[in-house]
């Protein structure tokens, strides 16, 4: 199911798709002058009424036109909102978290492909940001809410890399795990604070 942010993004894409035809741009300009019905537009543009109807449907579905019944005809008028917004407003995606997440996921995938093969760490990255990605992946081997002895932690980490001490210390330093009297526990992730 699409998130509200994705739904808004798709709605904007539909708007641009609806505007992406010369006939539709002409129709919008003619309706801007005054509300019109399909046959009138077909006559002005010398096009088949069925073709005009198709274009009117696309523009209405994109939220650019509204229709009202007047005797035998559907009279089309402009919807103020979308056409009063600047192009910059329409293409600017305010869902910063969504963009950031896309970039973070791409970066994470690249780091994991570079440094890991079949669950094994090929080498410990020198760069902190890459090391944090690796540690966040490694900590997934541990269940939230369960406690582990150091021996159990080492046993699990040996499948990842021989330097279990660096992995263990890294997870503690990055607050992915806590250690208390030799007992380790994965830290449950909390939701990031609201940006509002």
C-alpha positions as CSV (number, residue, x, y, z in Angstrom):
1,X,0.0,0.0,0.0
2,X,1.3,3.4,-0.9
3,X,2.2,5.9,1.8
4,X,0.6,9.4,1.6
5,X,3.9,10.8,0.4
6,X,4.1,8.3,-2.5
7,X,0.4,9.0,-3.3
8,X,1.2,12.7,-3.5
9,X,4.2,12.0,-5.7
10,X,2.1,9.9,-8.1
11,X,-0.6,12.5,-8.2
12,X,2.0,15.1,-9.3
13,X,3.3,12.8,-11.9
14,X,-0.2,12.3,-13.3
15,X,-0.6,16.1,-13.5
16,X,2.5,16.4,-15.6
17,X,1.4,13.4,-17.7
18,X,-2.0,15.1,-18.4
19,X,-0.2,18.3,-19.4
20,X,2.2,16.4,-21.7
21,X,0.1,16.6,-24.9
22,X,-0.3,19.7,-27.1
23,X,-4.0,19.3,-27.6
24,X,-4.6,19.2,-23.8
25,X,-2.6,22.5,-23.5
26,X,-4.8,24.0,-26.2
27,X,-7.9,22.8,-24.4
28,X,-6.8,24.3,-21.1
29,X,-6.2,27.6,-22.8
30,X,-9.6,27.6,-24.4
31,X,-11.4,26.7,-21.2
32,X,-9.4,29.4,-19.4
33,X,-11.0,32.0,-21.6
34,X,-14.5,30.6,-20.7
35,X,-16.0,27.2,-19.7
36,X,-16.8,25.0,-22.7
37,X,-18.3,21.7,-23.6
38,X,-16.7,18.9,-25.6
39,X,-18.5,19.5,-28.9
40,X,-17.5,23.1,-28.9
41,X,-13.9,22.2,-28.3
42,X,-14.0,19.6,-31.0
43,X,-15.4,22.2,-33.5
44,X,-12.7,24.8,-32.5
45,X,-9.9,22.4,-32.7
46,X,-11.2,20.4,-35.7
47,X,-11.0,17.1,-33.9
48,X,-13.2,14.1,-33.4
49,X,-15.5,14.6,-30.3
50,X,-14.3,11.1,-29.0
51,X,-10.7,12.4,-29.1
52,X,-11.7,15.6,-27.2
53,X,-13.6,13.5,-24.7
54,X,-10.5,11.4,-24.1
55,X,-8.4,14.5,-23.5
56,X,-11.0,16.0,-21.2
57,X,-11.2,12.8,-19.1
58,X,-7.4,12.9,-18.7
59,X,-7.4,16.5,-17.6
60,X,-10.3,15.9,-15.2
61,X,-8.7,12.9,-13.7
62,X,-5.5,14.9,-13.1
63,X,-7.6,17.5,-11.2
64,X,-7.2,20.3,-13.7
65,X,-10.8,20.5,-14.9
66,X,-14.2,20.1,-13.3
67,X,-17.4,19.2,-15.1
68,X,-21.0,20.2,-14.5
69,X,-24.1,19.1,-16.4
70,X,-25.9,21.7,-18.4
71,X,-28.9,20.3,-20.3
72,X,-27.3,17.9,-22.8
73,X,-23.7,18.9,-22.3
74,X,-21.0,18.6,-19.7
75,X,-19.5,22.0,-19.3
76,X,-15.8,22.0,-18.3
77,X,-14.2,24.7,-16.2
78,X,-10.6,25.1,-14.8
79,X,-9.8,24.0,-11.3
80,X,-7.9,27.0,-9.8
81,X,-5.5,25.2,-7.4
82,X,-3.0,23.3,-9.6
83,X,-2.7,25.9,-12.3
84,X,-2.0,28.7,-9.8
85,X,1.0,26.9,-8.4
86,X,4.5,27.6,-9.8
87,X,6.4,24.9,-11.6
88,X,8.9,24.9,-8.7
89,X,6.1,24.2,-6.2
90,X,4.9,21.3,-8.3
91,X,8.2,19.6,-8.7
92,X,9.5,20.4,-5.2
93,X,9.0,17.3,-3.0
94,X,8.6,18.4,0.6
95,X,8.7,14.8,1.9
96,X,12.4,15.3,2.8
97,X,12.4,12.1,4.8
98,X,11.3,10.1,1.7
99,X,14.2,11.5,-0.4
100,X,16.7,11.0,2.4
101,X,15.5,7.4,2.9
102,X,15.9,6.6,-0.8
103,X,19.5,8.1,-0.8
104,X,20.3,6.2,2.4
105,X,19.0,2.9,1.1
106,X,21.1,3.3,-2.1
107,X,24.2,4.1,0.0
108,X,23.6,1.2,2.4
109,X,23.2,-1.2,-0.5
110,X,26.4,-0.1,-2.1
111,X,28.4,-0.4,1.1
112,X,27.0,-3.9,1.8
113,X,27.7,-5.0,-1.7
114,X,31.3,-3.7,-1.4
115,X,32.2,-5.0,2.0
116,X,30.1,-8.2,2.4
117,X,29.7,-11.4,0.5
118,X,27.2,-14.1,1.6
119,X,27.0,-12.7,5.1
120,X,30.7,-12.5,5.6
121,X,32.6,-9.2,6.1
122,X,35.5,-9.0,3.6
123,X,37.3,-6.3,5.5
124,X,36.5,-3.7,8.2
125,X,35.9,-0.3,6.5
126,X,38.2,2.6,7.6
127,X,35.4,5.2,7.1
128,X,33.1,5.6,10.1
129,X,29.9,6.0,8.0
130,X,30.6,2.7,6.1
131,X,31.4,1.0,9.4
132,X,28.1,2.2,10.9
133,X,26.2,0.6,7.9
134,X,28.1,-2.7,8.4
135,X,27.4,-2.7,12.2
136,X,23.7,-1.9,11.6
137,X,23.5,-5.0,9.3
138,X,25.4,-7.2,11.7
139,X,23.2,-6.4,14.7
140,X,20.3,-7.8,12.8
141,X,21.7,-11.3,13.7
142,X,20.6,-10.7,17.3
143,X,17.0,-10.8,18.5
144,X,15.5,-7.8,20.2
145,X,14.6,-8.5,23.8
146,X,16.9,-11.5,24.1
147,X,20.1,-11.5,26.2
148,X,23.4,-13.1,25.1
149,X,26.6,-14.0,26.9
150,X,29.8,-12.8,25.5
151,X,30.6,-16.3,24.3
152,X,27.2,-16.5,22.4
153,X,27.9,-13.1,20.9
154,X,31.4,-14.2,19.7
155,X,30.0,-17.4,18.3
156,X,27.4,-15.5,16.2
157,X,30.0,-12.9,15.1
158,X,32.5,-15.5,14.0
159,X,30.2,-16.2,11.0
160,X,30.7,-12.6,10.0
161,X,34.4,-11.9,10.7
162,X,37.3,-13.2,12.8
163,X,37.7,-9.9,14.6
164,X,34.8,-10.4,16.9
165,X,36.2,-7.9,19.4
166,X,36.0,-5.0,16.9
167,X,32.4,-6.0,15.9
168,X,31.3,-6.3,19.5
169,X,33.0,-3.0,20.5
170,X,31.5,-1.2,17.4
171,X,28.0,-2.3,18.2
172,X,28.4,-1.0,21.8
173,X,29.9,2.3,20.7
174,X,27.2,2.8,18.1
175,X,24.5,2.0,20.8
176,X,23.2,-0.9,18.8
177,X,23.8,-3.2,21.7
178,X,24.3,-2.7,25.4
179,X,26.6,-4.6,27.7
180,X,26.0,-5.1,31.4
181,X,28.3,-7.4,33.5
182,X,29.2,-9.5,30.4
183,X,25.6,-9.8,29.2
184,X,24.7,-8.3,25.8
185,X,21.4,-7.2,24.5
186,X,20.3,-5.6,21.2
187,X,18.9,-2.1,21.5
188,X,15.4,-1.7,20.2
189,X,15.3,0.9,17.4
190,X,13.2,4.0,18.3
191,X,11.4,6.1,15.7
192,X,13.2,9.2,14.6
193,X,11.9,12.4,16.2
194,X,9.3,14.3,14.2
195,X,10.7,17.0,11.8
196,X,7.7,19.4,12.5
